[in-house]
Amino acid sequence: MLHYAIVFLVIALIAGVLGFGGIAGTAVGIAKILFFVFLILFVVSLIFGRRKL
C-alpha cells in the first residue's frame, strides 16, 4: 500500500510540473489517503501483531 502512495505522489509531481493542476491535486489526495491508511494498519499490526503465548 505504501508503494501505491509513492506511485501516486510521483504522478502528482509529474503532473504538477507539466501544468495539470487538477490531476496533480487528485493524485496528491489519493496518495495522502493511502499513506494514512498504511500508517494506521502499520500501527495496528505493531500493537496486535506480536502476541506471545
TORKEZA-11469 format. One record per atom (N, C-alpha, C, O): x, y, z; residue number from 1. Coordinates in nm, 2 decimals, decimal comma. Example, Ala and Ser with C-alpha at 12.3 -4.5 7.8 and 13.67 -1.06 7.14 Angstrom:
residues 2
<pt <1,32 -0,57 0,78> 1>;
<pt <1,23 -0,45 0,78> 1>;
<pt <1,32 -0,33 0,78> 1>;
<pt <1,42 -0,33 0,85> 1>;
<pt <1,28 -0,22 0,71> 2>;
<pt <1,37 -0,11 0,71> 2>;
<pt <1,29 0,00 0,79> 2>;
<pt <1,34 0,11 0,80> 2>;
END
This chain:
residues 53
<pt <0,08 -0,12 0,00> 1>;
<pt <0,00 0,00 0,00> 1>;
<pt <0,09 0,13 0,00> 1>;
<pt <0,05 0,23 -0,06> 1>;
<pt <0,20 0,12 0,07> 2>;
<pt <0,29 0,23 0,07> 2>;
<pt <0,34 0,25 -0,07> 2>;
<pt <0,37 0,37 -0,11> 2>;
<pt <0,36 0,14 -0,15> 3>;
<pt <0,41 0,15 -0,28> 3>;
<pt <0,31 0,24 -0,37> 3>;
<pt <0,35 0,32 -0,44> 3>;
<pt <0,18 0,21 -0,35> 4>;
<pt <0,08 0,29 -0,43> 4>;
<pt <0,08 0,43 -0,39> 4>;
<pt <0,06 0,52 -0,48> 4>;
<pt <0,10 0,46 -0,26> 5>;
<pt <0,10 0,60 -0,22> 5>;
<pt <0,22 0,67 -0,28> 5>;
<pt <0,21 0,79 -0,33> 5>;
<pt <0,34 0,61 -0,29> 6>;
<pt <0,45 0,67 -0,35> 6>;
<pt <0,43 0,69 -0,50> 6>;
<pt <0,47 0,79 -0,56> 6>;
<pt <0,37 0,59 -0,57> 7>;
<pt <0,34 0,60 -0,71> 7>;
<pt <0,25 0,72 -0,74> 7>;
<pt <0,27 0,80 -0,83> 7>;
<pt <0,14 0,73 -0,66> 8>;
<pt <0,05 0,85 -0,68> 8>;
<pt <0,12 0,98 -0,65> 8>;
<pt <0,09 1,08 -0,71> 8>;
<pt <0,21 0,98 -0,56> 9>;
<pt <0,29 1,10 -0,53> 9>;
<pt <0,38 1,14 -0,65> 9>;
<pt <0,39 1,26 -0,68> 9>;
<pt <0,44 1,04 -0,71> 10>;
<pt <0,52 1,07 -0,82> 10>;
<pt <0,44 1,12 -0,94> 10>;
<pt <0,48 1,21 -1,01> 10>;
<pt <0,32 1,06 -0,96> 11>;
<pt <0,23 1,10 -1,06> 11>;
<pt <0,19 1,25 -1,04> 11>;
<pt <0,18 1,33 -1,13> 11>;
<pt <0,16 1,28 -0,91> 12>;
<pt <0,12 1,42 -0,88> 12>;
<pt <0,24 1,51 -0,91> 12>;
<pt <0,21 1,62 -0,96> 12>;
<pt <0,36 1,48 -0,88> 13>;
<pt <0,47 1,56 -0,90> 13>;
<pt <0,49 1,59 -1,05> 13>;
<pt <0,52 1,70 -1,09> 13>;
<pt <0,48 1,48 -1,13> 14>;
<pt <0,50 1,49 -1,27> 14>;
<pt <0,39 1,58 -1,33> 14>;
<pt <0,41 1,66 -1,42> 14>;
<pt <0,26 1,55 -1,29> 15>;
<pt <0,15 1,63 -1,34> 15>;
<pt <0,16 1,78 -1,30> 15>;
<pt <0,13 1,86 -1,38> 15>;
<pt <0,21 1,80 -1,18> 16>;
<pt <0,23 1,94 -1,14> 16>;
<pt <0,33 2,01 -1,22> 16>;
<pt <0,32 2,13 -1,25> 16>;
<pt <0,44 1,94 -1,25> 17>;
<pt <0,55 2,01 -1,33> 17>;
<pt <0,50 2,04 -1,47> 17>;
<pt <0,53 2,14 -1,53> 17>;
<pt <0,41 1,95 -1,53> 18>;
<pt <0,36 1,96 -1,66> 18>;
<pt <0,24 2,06 -1,67> 18>;
<pt <0,20 2,09 -1,78> 18>;
<pt <0,19 2,10 -1,55> 19>;
<pt <0,09 2,20 -1,55> 19>;
<pt <-0,05 2,15 -1,54> 19>;
<pt <-0,15 2,22 -1,57> 19>;
<pt <-0,07 2,02 -1,51> 20>;
<pt <-0,20 1,96 -1,50> 20>;
<pt <-0,24 1,97 -1,35> 20>;
<pt <-0,22 1,87 -1,27> 20>;
<pt <-0,29 2,08 -1,31> 21>;
<pt <-0,32 2,11 -1,17> 21>;
<pt <-0,43 2,02 -1,11> 21>;
<pt <-0,42 1,97 -1,00> 21>;
<pt <-0,54 1,99 -1,19> 22>;
<pt <-0,65 1,91 -1,14> 22>;
<pt <-0,60 1,76 -1,11> 22>;
<pt <-0,64 1,70 -1,01> 22>;
<pt <-0,53 1,71 -1,21> 23>;
<pt <-0,48 1,57 -1,20> 23>;
<pt <-0,38 1,57 -1,08> 23>;
<pt <-0,38 1,47 -1,00> 23>;
<pt <-0,30 1,67 -1,07> 24>;
<pt <-0,20 1,67 -0,96> 24>;
<pt <-0,27 1,67 -0,82> 24>;
<pt <-0,23 1,60 -0,73> 24>;
<pt <-0,37 1,75 -0,81> 25>;
<pt <-0,44 1,76 -0,68> 25>;
<pt <-0,51 1,63 -0,65> 25>;
<pt <-0,51 1,59 -0,53> 25>;
<pt <-0,57 1,57 -0,75> 26>;
<pt <-0,64 1,44 -0,72> 26>;
<pt <-0,54 1,33 -0,68> 26>;
<pt <-0,56 1,26 -0,59> 26>;
<pt <-0,42 1,33 -0,75> 27>;
<pt <-0,32 1,23 -0,72> 27>;
<pt <-0,26 1,25 -0,58> 27>;
<pt <-0,24 1,15 -0,51> 27>;
<pt <-0,25 1,38 -0,54> 28>;
<pt <-0,20 1,40 -0,41> 28>;
<pt <-0,30 1,36 -0,30> 28>;
<pt <-0,26 1,31 -0,20> 28>;
<pt <-0,43 1,39 -0,33> 29>;
<pt <-0,53 1,34 -0,23> 29>;
<pt <-0,53 1,19 -0,22> 29>;
<pt <-0,55 1,14 -0,11> 29>;
<pt <-0,52 1,12 -0,33> 30>;
<pt <-0,52 0,97 -0,32> 30>;
<pt <-0,40 0,93 -0,25> 30>;
<pt <-0,40 0,83 -0,16> 30>;
<pt <-0,28 0,99 -0,27> 31>;
<pt <-0,16 0,95 -0,21> 31>;
<pt <-0,17 0,97 -0,05> 31>;
<pt <-0,12 0,89 0,02> 31>;
<pt <-0,23 1,08 -0,01> 32>;
<pt <-0,24 1,11 0,13> 32>;
<pt <-0,33 1,01 0,20> 32>;
<pt <-0,30 0,96 0,30> 32>;
<pt <-0,44 0,98 0,13> 33>;
<pt <-0,54 0,88 0,19> 33>;
<pt <-0,47 0,74 0,20> 33>;
<pt <-0,47 0,68 0,31> 33>;
<pt <-0,40 0,70 0,10> 34>;
<pt <-0,33 0,57 0,10> 34>;
<pt <-0,22 0,57 0,21> 34>;
<pt <-0,20 0,47 0,28> 34>;
<pt <-0,15 0,68 0,22> 35>;
<pt <-0,04 0,69 0,32> 35>;
<pt <-0,10 0,68 0,46> 35>;
<pt <-0,04 0,61 0,55> 35>;
<pt <-0,21 0,75 0,49> 36>;
<pt <-0,26 0,74 0,63> 36>;
<pt <-0,33 0,60 0,66> 36>;
<pt <-0,32 0,56 0,77> 36>;
<pt <-0,38 0,54 0,56> 37>;
<pt <-0,44 0,40 0,58> 37>;
<pt <-0,32 0,31 0,61> 37>;
<pt <-0,33 0,22 0,69> 37>;
<pt <-0,21 0,33 0,53> 38>;
<pt <-0,09 0,25 0,56> 38>;
<pt <-0,04 0,27 0,70> 38>;
<pt <-0,01 0,17 0,77> 38>;
<pt <-0,03 0,40 0,75> 39>;
<pt <0,01 0,42 0,88> 39>;
<pt <-0,07 0,36 0,99> 39>;
<pt <-0,03 0,30 1,09> 39>;
<pt <-0,21 0,37 0,97> 40>;
<pt <-0,30 0,31 1,06> 40>;
<pt <-0,28 0,16 1,07> 40>;
<pt <-0,28 0,10 1,18> 40>;
<pt <-0,28 0,09 0,95> 41>;
<pt <-0,26 -0,05 0,95> 41>;
<pt <-0,12 -0,09 1,01> 41>;
<pt <-0,11 -0,20 1,07> 41>;
<pt <-0,02 -0,01 0,99> 42>;
<pt <0,11 -0,04 1,04> 42>;
<pt <0,11 -0,04 1,19> 42>;
<pt <0,17 -0,13 1,26> 42>;
<pt <0,05 0,07 1,25> 43>;
<pt <0,04 0,08 1,39> 43>;
<pt <-0,04 -0,03 1,46> 43>;
<pt <0,00 -0,09 1,56> 43>;
<pt <-0,15 -0,06 1,39> 44>;
<pt <-0,24 -0,17 1,44> 44>;
<pt <-0,16 -0,31 1,44> 44>;
<pt <-0,17 -0,39 1,53> 44>;
<pt <-0,08 -0,33 1,33> 45>;
<pt <-0,01 -0,45 1,32> 45>;
<pt <0,10 -0,46 1,43> 45>;
<pt <0,14 -0,57 1,47> 45>;
<pt <0,16 -0,34 1,46> 46>;
<pt <0,26 -0,34 1,56> 46>;
<pt <0,21 -0,37 1,70> 46>;
<pt <0,27 -0,44 1,78> 46>;
<pt <0,09 -0,32 1,72> 47>;
<pt <0,02 -0,34 1,86> 47>;
<pt <-0,03 -0,48 1,87> 47>;
<pt <0,00 -0,55 1,97> 47>;
<pt <-0,10 -0,53 1,77> 48>;
<pt <-0,17 -0,66 1,78> 48>;
<pt <-0,09 -0,78 1,71> 48>;
<pt <-0,14 -0,89 1,72> 48>;
<pt <0,01 -0,75 1,64> 49>;
<pt <0,08 -0,85 1,56> 49>;
<pt <0,16 -0,95 1,63> 49>;
<pt <0,16 -1,07 1,59> 49>;
<pt <0,22 -0,91 1,74> 50>;
<pt <0,32 -1,00 1,81> 50>;
<pt <0,26 -1,03 1,94> 50>;
<pt <0,28 -0,96 2,04> 50>;
<pt <0,18 -1,14 1,95> 51>;
<pt <0,13 -1,19 2,07> 51>;
<pt <0,21 -1,31 2,12> 51>;
<pt <0,22 -1,41 2,05> 51>;
<pt <0,26 -1,30 2,24> 52>;
<pt <0,34 -1,41 2,29> 52>;
<pt <0,24 -1,50 2,38> 52>;
<pt <0,17 -1,45 2,47> 52>;
<pt <0,24 -1,62 2,34> 53>;
<pt <0,15 -1,72 2,42> 53>;
<pt <0,23 -1,80 2,51> 53>;
<pt <0,18 -1,89 2,59> 53>;
END
